[in-house]
Amino acid sequence: MERGRPQTISERVHEHIRKMHRVLALYDTPPTDGRVICVDGFGPLNLMPRKGTAWRPAGRPRRLRTTDHRYGGVMHMPAALDLVTGKIFYRISKRERWREFLGLLKALRNRRPGEKLYLVLDRFSPHKHTEIRTWAADNDAELVFLPTYGSWLNRNEAESAALRHFALDGTAHRTHAEQNATIAAYLRRRNARAEPKTNFAPTHLRHPLPAPGRSGRRRLAWTPATYPQGKR
């Protein structure tokens, strides 16, 4: 369960680093009683032409069709990256509510019976829903929330970029069924060649956790070590 919201800047920085260390510890030393799974959403999936590269006769570029009207709506794709196997499990649905997310978690639970699930995920509101927290507590799953502005800590972020590049760039699907089939074909090929995920981050992120200040006047210094994005 998450703690109460920090009040001072020093406390907020300390809380950010504490959560970052928790995630990095799971990456560096995988738990022996279960497995770490990084959950992230890809999308929304629109039906639109996407830029890409392809071989064409000189002087005859392929033209992108207009997108003045989009009648297919959007779909959403929550995905889970298993760091032990390196494989991705996903679902595509029309909605992105806590109910759809709970369905994904139940499917993950059924695939890994008898193991504790350490779920690394962002603070998207459906992820924090009371029903999700209750289910996690009752089904041997721990929700490990990323710090605010810490989505770069989710190892699934890189997988989303790869899916977009290898599966969707240069396409112009007319239906969701067609686009979903392309995504499925890419992920089948990717999972067939998947390997365990190790060695996430550079060593300068693993600095000692400083003590929080006792008041708003006592603040931690902004350094690349205490704030990996380089903000000062």
C-alpha positions in Angstrom: 0.0 0.0 0.0 1.3 3.5 -0.9 2.1 5.9 1.8 0.4 9.3 2.3 1.4 12.1 -0.1 4.6 13.8 1.0 4.2 17.5 1.9 7.7 19.2 1.6 10.0 19.2 -1.4 12.5 17.2 0.5 10.0 14.6 1.4 8.8 14.4 -2.3 12.3 13.9 -3.5 13.0 11.2 -0.9 9.8 9.4 -1.9 10.7 9.6 -5.6 14.1 8.0 -4.9 12.6 5.4 -2.5 10.2 4.2 -5.2 13.0 4.2 -7.8 15.2 2.1 -5.5 12.4 -0.4 -5.0 12.0 -0.9 -8.7 15.8 -1.1 -9.3 16.1 -3.6 -6.5 13.6 -5.9 -8.2 15.5 -5.6 -11.5 19.0 -6.1 -9.9 18.0 -9.0 -7.5 14.9 -10.8 -8.9 12.9 -12.3 -6.0 13.2 -16.0 -5.5 9.5 -16.5 -4.5 8.0 -15.1 -7.8 8.7 -13.1 -10.8 8.8 -9.4 -11.9 6.3 -8.4 -14.6 6.3 -4.9 -16.1 2.8 -3.7 -17.1 2.3 -0.8 -19.5 -0.3 0.3 -22.0 0.3 0.7 -25.7 -2.0 2.9 -27.7 -4.6 4.2 -28.2 -4.6 2.2 -31.4 -6.0 4.4 -34.2 -6.7 3.4 -37.8 -4.4 5.8 -39.6 -1.6 5.8 -42.1 1.8 5.7 -40.4 5.0 7.0 -41.8 7.7 4.5 -42.7 10.4 3.6 -45.2 10.1 1.2 -48.1 11.7 0.5 -51.5 10.0 2.4 -54.3 11.0 3.4 -57.8 12.8 6.7 -57.9 10.5 9.7 -58.1 7.5 7.7 -57.1 6.9 8.1 -53.4 4.0 6.4 -51.8 1.4 8.9 -50.7 -0.4 8.7 -47.4 -4.1 8.8 -47.5 -6.0 11.5 -45.7 -7.5 10.9 -42.3 -10.4 13.4 -42.4 -12.8 10.7 -41.2 -12.0 7.9 -38.8 -14.9 5.6 -38.3 -13.2 2.7 -36.6 -12.8 4.3 -33.2 -9.8 3.4 -31.0 -8.7 0.3 -29.2 -6.3 -0.1 -26.2 -3.6 -2.7 -25.6 -2.3 -3.3 -22.0 0.8 -5.5 -22.2 2.8 -7.3 -19.6 6.6 -8.0 -20.0 7.8 -11.1 -18.0 11.4 -10.4 -17.1 12.1 -14.0 -16.4 11.3 -15.2 -19.9 11.4 -11.9 -21.8 8.0 -12.6 -23.3 5.1 -10.2 -23.7 1.5 -11.1 -22.9 -1.2 -8.7 -24.0 -4.8 -8.0 -24.7 -6.6 -5.6 -27.0 -9.9 -4.2 -25.9 -12.3 -1.3 -26.7 -12.1 0.2 -23.2 -9.3 1.0 -20.8 -11.0 0.7 -17.5 -10.1 -1.2 -14.3 -12.3 -4.1 -15.4 -10.2 -4.7 -18.5 -7.0 -4.3 -16.5 -8.3 -6.8 -13.9 -9.0 -9.3 -16.7 -5.3 -9.0 -17.7 -4.1 -9.6 -14.2 -6.3 -12.6 -13.8 -4.9 -14.1 -17.0 -1.4 -13.5 -15.7 -2.3 -15.1 -12.4 -3.6 -18.2 -14.2 -0.5 -18.5 -16.3 1.8 -18.4 -13.2 0.1 -20.4 -10.4 1.9 -20.7 -7.2 4.3 -17.8 -7.8 4.1 -14.3 -6.4 3.7 -11.6 -9.0 5.6 -8.3 -8.6 3.8 -6.0 -10.9 5.7 -2.8 -11.9 3.2 -0.3 -13.2 2.5 3.4 -13.4 0.0 5.4 -11.5 -2.8 5.3 -14.1 -6.1 5.6 -12.2 -7.4 2.1 -13.2 -4.2 0.6 -11.8 -5.0 2.1 -8.4 -8.6 1.2 -8.3 -9.9 -0.3 -5.0 -11.0 -3.5 -6.8 -7.4 -3.9 -8.2 -5.8 -3.4 -4.8 -8.2 -5.9 -3.2 -7.6 -8.5 -5.9 -3.8 -8.1 -5.6 -3.9 -8.5 -1.8 -6.0 -11.7 -2.1 -4.0 -13.3 -5.0 -0.4 -13.0 -3.9 0.4 -10.1 -6.2 2.3 -6.9 -5.2 1.6 -3.6 -7.0 4.9 -1.8 -7.3 4.1 1.7 -8.5 6.6 3.8 -10.3 7.5 7.3 -9.0 5.8 10.3 -10.6 7.5 11.1 -13.9 9.3 7.8 -13.6 7.8 5.9 -16.6 11.3 5.5 -18.0 11.9 2.9 -15.2 9.3 0.6 -16.8 11.1 -1.9 -19.0 8.0 -2.2 -21.1 8.5 1.3 -22.4 11.2 0.2 -24.8 9.1 -2.7 -26.0 6.3 -0.2 -27.0 8.8 1.7 -29.1 10.0 -1.5 -30.8 6.4 -2.6 -31.6 5.6 0.7 -33.1 8.7 0.6 -35.3 8.6 -3.0 -36.5 4.9 -3.6 -36.6 3.1 -0.4 -37.4 5.5 2.0 -39.2 4.7 2.2 -42.9 1.2 0.7 -42.5 -2.3 2.0 -43.3 -4.7 -0.6 -42.0 -8.4 -0.1 -42.8 -9.8 -2.2 -40.0 -8.8 -3.0 -36.4 -8.9 -6.7 -37.2 -6.2 -6.2 -39.8 -4.1 -4.1 -37.5 -4.5 -6.4 -34.6 -3.4 -9.3 -36.7 -0.2 -7.4 -37.7 0.5 -6.8 -34.0 -0.1 -10.4 -33.1 2.2 -11.6 -35.9 5.0 -9.4 -34.7 4.6 -10.4 -31.0 4.6 -14.1 -31.9 7.8 -13.7 -33.8 9.3 -11.6 -31.0 8.3 -14.0 -28.2 9.7 -17.0 -30.1 13.1 -15.3 -29.8 12.7 -13.7 -26.4 15.4 -13.9 -23.7 15.5 -13.0 -20.0 15.8 -9.3 -19.3 18.8 -8.3 -17.2 21.1 -5.3 -16.7 18.6 -2.4 -16.8 20.2 0.8 -15.7 23.7 2.4 -15.3 25.4 2.2 -11.9 25.1 6.0 -11.1 21.4 5.4 -10.2 22.3 3.2 -7.3 23.3 5.8 -4.8 22.5 5.7 -1.1 19.1 6.8 -0.1 19.4 10.2 1.7 17.4 11.0 4.8 14.4 13.2 4.2 14.5 16.8 5.5 12.5 17.6 8.6 11.0 20.8 7.1 10.4 22.5 3.8 13.5 24.7 4.4 15.8 21.7 4.4 16.0 20.4 0.8 18.0 17.9 -1.0 20.3 19.2 -3.8 19.2 18.5 -7.3 21.9 16.4 -9.0 21.9 13.9 -11.9 22.3 11.2 -9.2 19.2 12.2 -7.2 17.1 13.1 -10.2 18.1 10.9 -13.2 16.4 13.1 -15.8 19.0 15.8 -15.0 16.5 18.3 -13.7 18.0 20.8 -11.3 
